[in-house]
Amino acid sequence: MYRIPPLLIVILLIGLNVLAQDLNYAKKTINTLTSKKYWGRGYTKGGMAKAANFIEKEFKKFSLAPIDGKDFQQYFSFPVNTFPNQMELQVNGKKLIAGRDFIVHQASRGIVATDSLIKKDSLTYLGKNTELTINLKTKLTWSVSQRASDFTLIDIDKKALPNEPSTVKINIQNKEEINFTASNVIAMVKGTRQPDSLLVFTAHYDHLGGMGNQTYFPGANDNASGVAMLLDLAKYYAAHPQKHSIVFMAFAAEEAGLLGSKYFTENPLFPLKNIRFLWNLDLMGNGDIGATIVNATLHPQEFALLNKINGEKKYLPKINPRGKAANSDHYFFSERGVPAFFLYTQGGVSAYHDVNDIAKTLPLIAYENLFKLFVTFNDRLIN
């Protein structure tokens, strides 16, 4: 019987550990980014800036270089409506919990009032003496607004109210940040033979931030999972340089309207025509029933290559094609002629833009195979 040399056994074990470590690193990264310290990677308590600094630190740890040789972060400013302080609501004398029982519409202005409610229809109630609207909902989801309107709109989970709402006591404070400063975090692994030809990975690191001073939105799947994949790929390519340069871009303010990627395409740090292909990584946490590719119909040759690889390797149960969509950070690159795919996973947990998008319940069932799919595709594409 053939005896495997001890050195080969060590090498094989190291290889297995590397595969396992990829997933462990992803879990650790997601746990970090969804922790209270980063406060939803949003617009209060310095959450977004803390996340940007964390990503820069990881790039430096893997010995990646900034694009311009000096700075990893590309700063820009924009207005945003925030809710940094009071977030209190009582209906029929019952105290409701922000994020769990109710959310305030992202464009709402602050309000302090005690009022009675007038029923408009079975799901809508209006303040008798205030510009307040309450809607009863079966699911609560939040977003980001760049400006405050002249109204206050509250969505309440129907399950939180056993009786029809009749009275309300409310204390909500908003703050319009006219020039909120954020940054894209960008690094590269220089190509060994064709450094001016670029393969690009992008992922937005921001999420919704906090609603008041007690509730924040962790954003595990959306998009700590994409940042984990971005950083994991950065670690891999730093150890395995390619003939083409590999660029990694973590964008801010995607949830506020794709603002970080829009700013970069208007102020690029390298010619966009140099991008051979771009992958946008968003919602990487599921995948038990497959994934969808936005822009598949725009780039049929690349989509055929992707499906061929998946057919050979059986990385995902299915890869679904989708057309053009302005639903993540690939969009403004596509509008400027950059060949790009946006991949998002399907199945698994359904938490989205709510307080239930947490690291603990994120399955990451396809994570390792997705990693292999990206690496294999890039290798086939450039070779």
N, C-alpha and C positions, 0 to 999 in steps of 0.2 A: 504493500500500500504506500502511495506517495505521501511523504511527510512535508507539510508546508513549512518553509524556513521561518524561524522566529521573527526575522526582520520583516518579512512579507505580512505576517500576522499583525505586527504593530502597525504597518502601513494601512492594512485593511481596516483595523480598528479606528485609526485616526480618521480615515475616510468616512466611516459610519458616524463618528462623533461630529464631523463637520456637518453632515446632513442633519443630524439631530440638533446641533447647535444653531443652525439657521432658524429652526422653529423656536428654539428657546430664546434666541435673540429677539425674534419678532414678538414673542409674548412679553418679554421684559420691556421692550420699547413701547408696546401698547399699554402695558400697565403704568409705565412712567407718564406717558402723554395724557392718559385719562385720569391721572391722579388729581387730587384737590389742589395741589400746588399750581397746576397749569390752568385751572379754573375754566375748563372748556375751550382753551386756546382761543379766547375771544377778546373782548374789548374792555374788560374791567379786570382789576387786580393784576394787571401786567401779564395776563395769560398768554397772549400771542407772542409777545417779546421773549418770554421765558422759553417758549417752544422753539422759536427761531434760534436762540442761543444754544439750546440743547442740540439741535440739528447741526449747527456749525461745529460744536464740540465733537460730535460723532464724525463728521467729515475730516476734521483735523486728526482725530484718533486713527483713522484709516489712511492717513497721509495723502488725502486728496488735495488738489491745488485749487485756489480761486481762479476764476476765468481770466480776470485782468491782472493776476499775479499779486493782488493786494487785498481785496475785500471779498468776503464770502456773501455779504448781505447787500442787496440792492433796495434802497429805501424809497418809499413813495407815501403820499398822504391822500386822504379822502374823508368825506363826512360820514358819520354813522350815529344812529340813535341808540343810546345805551340805557341800561337799568341797573345802576351800581348800588343802590341803597334800599329803601323801603319797598316791600312787595307784600302787602297785607290785604287780605280779602275775607270778609265774613258775609255769608248769605243766610238769611233767616236765623241769624245768631250763631251759625256754625262756622268755625274757622277752617278755611281751606288752605291746602298746602300747594305752594307754587311748583309748577312742573308736574306734580302728581295729580292734583285736583283741578288746576286751572293754569292757563297761560295768558299773558297779556300780548295782544297783537304787537308785532315788532315795530310798527309805525305809530304806536299809541303815544299820546302825551301823558304826563303825570296827572294824577287827580287825588284829592283828599276830600271825601264827602261821606255823608250818611243820607241815604235816599230810599224812596220806595220805587218799585218797579212796575212798569206798565206792560202787559202782555201784548206783543205784536202778532205773534203766531205761536205755534206749539214749541218752537225752538228758539225764538228770539224775544228778548225783553229789553225795554228801554228805560233809562232813568227818568223819573218824573221831572226832576229839577236840574238834571245835569246832562252833559253830552256823553252819556255812557250807554254802550250797547253790550248786552250779554247774549252769547250764543251757547246753546247746549250741543255738545259734540259727543261722538262715540270714540274718537281718537284725538289726542292732542299732539300737534306737531308745531314746531317753532321755526323761525327763520331770522334774517337780519335785514334791517332797513337802513338806508343811508340818511333818511330824514324823518322827522316826526310830523304827523298830521295834526289836525285840529280836533281830533276825536280820541276817545278811549274805548277800545274794543277788548272784551274779555271772553275767552272760550273756556267753558266749564265742562268737565267730564260729567255726563248724565248720571253716572253711577255714584257720584259724590253728593248728589242731592236727592234725598228720599222724597221730598215734597217740592211742589212748584215754587220757584223763587219769587219772593214778594218784597223783601227788604235787603238792603246791601249797605255795608260799611266798608269803605275802601281807602287805602293809603298806598299809592304807587308813585314813585318818583322816577322820572326819566331825565337823561342828560344828553343833549345833542353835542357830540364832539365834532367841531367844524373841520379840524385838521388832524384826524387821527393818523399817526404814523405807524406803518407796518413795513415789513421787508420780505423780499424773496431771498431764499438762501440757495446759493448756486456753487457747484464745485465740479471738478472734472478729473478724469484719468486720461492723460495725454496718450494719443495713439503712437505706436512705434514706427509706422511706415506712412500713414496718411493722416497726420494729426489735424488737418483742416477739414476732414470729412467726419461728420458727427453722428453718433447714435445717441438719442436723448431719452431719458426717463424723467417724468414729471409726476408730482403728487402734491395736492394741497394739504397743508398742515393745520390750517385754521379750522375751527368749528364754530359753534353758536355762542360760546362763552357762558355768562351767567345771567340769570333772571333774578335780580335782587342780590342781597348779600348772603343768602342761605342756600340758593339752588344753582347748580351749574349742570351743563350738558356734556357728558364725558366724550362722546363722539368716538367710540372704539372702532366700529366698522367704517364710519364716515368722519375722518379718514385717517385715524391713527394706523389702521391696517395698511393703507397705501404708503404712509411714511415709513412704516416698518419694512415693507418690501423695497422701497427706494433705498433705504440705508443698508439693507442686507445685500442688495445688488451692488451698491457702492463698495461695500467691504469685499465682495467677491471680485469685482473688476479691478480693484486696487491691487489685489494679489495676483490677478491674471490679466495684465494689460493686453489690449487688442491692437491690431494695426490701425483701426479707426479710433478716434477719441470718443470716450463715453462721458456724457454730461448728465449731471443730476440736478434737477431744479425742484425745490420745495417752495410752493407758491403760497402766499398769504391771501386773505380776503376773497377766496373763491365763493364762500357762502354769501358775500355781500354783492355778488354780481360778476364773478370771474375777474376781479379787479387786478390781482397780482399778475396773472398771465397776460391780461390785456396790456398792462403797463410794460411788461417785458417785451412784447411784440412791437410796441411803439417805441421802446428804448432798448433795443437788443444789444447784448454785450458781444455778439459775434453775428456774422451775416446769416440770416435765416435760410438763405439758399444753400448753406453748407450742411444743413441737416439732411442726412440720408433717410432717417426714419425716426419717429417720435412715438413713445409709448406713454400714455397717461394712465396712472394707477389710482383708482378710486373705488372704494368698497371691495376690498380684497378679502374680507373675513369669512365668506361663505363658500359656495361652489359645489355643493353636493349634487345639484342638478345641472351644473355647468356654468357657462359665462356668456356674456353678450359683447360683441365688438361693434361699437359705434364707428362709422365711416367704412364699414366693410364693403358697402356697395360702391364707395368712391375709389377703393384700391383693391379690385378683385384679384389681381395677381398676388399681392401680399396676403390676402385672406385665403387664397387657395394654398399658398405655402404653409400658412398657419394650420389649416385643417389637415394638410398632408402630414405635418409633424405630429399633430394630435392623433391622427389615425394610426400612425406608426407606434407612437409611445403610449397612447391611451392615458394622457395626462388628465383630461377632463371628460366627463360623460358626454358633453355636447358643447359646441361653440356656435352660438346663434348670430347670424348677421343682422345688422341694423344700419340704417342710412345715416345721413348727416343729422346732427343734433347739437344744439348749443347748451349742453347740460353739464359740461365740466371744462377743465383747463386746456384741453386739446383744441377747443373751438377756434380761438383767435389765431392759432398757428395754421389750422386748416384754411381759414379765410385768407391767409397770405401764401397759400400754395405749398405748405409743408405737409408731406405725407405723414399721417398720424392715425393711430388707433387709440380709442379709449376702451379699455377692458374693465368690466365690472362683473362680479360674481353674483350668482343667483342661488336661491334656496336658503337653508339655514334659518337664522333668526330674522324676524321682520322688523325689529326696532330701527327706526329711522327718524332723525330730527326730534328725538324725544329723550327723556332722562333714562330710558331703559337701554340705550345703546352703550352697554358697559363691557369691559374687558372680560369679566368672569364668564359671561354666557356666549362669547364669540367663539365659534367652533374652529375656525382656521383649517377646515377640513381639506381644502385644496391648496393650502399655502405652499407646501414644498413642491408640488407638481406645477403650480403656477410659476414658481421661481425657475424650475427647469425649462418650462415652456418659453419664457422670455429669453433665457440664455441660449437655448437651442435655435430659436427663431433668429436672433441676432447673428449667431454664428453662420447659419445657412444663408442669411441675407447678404452678408459681406464676404462670404467665401464661395 
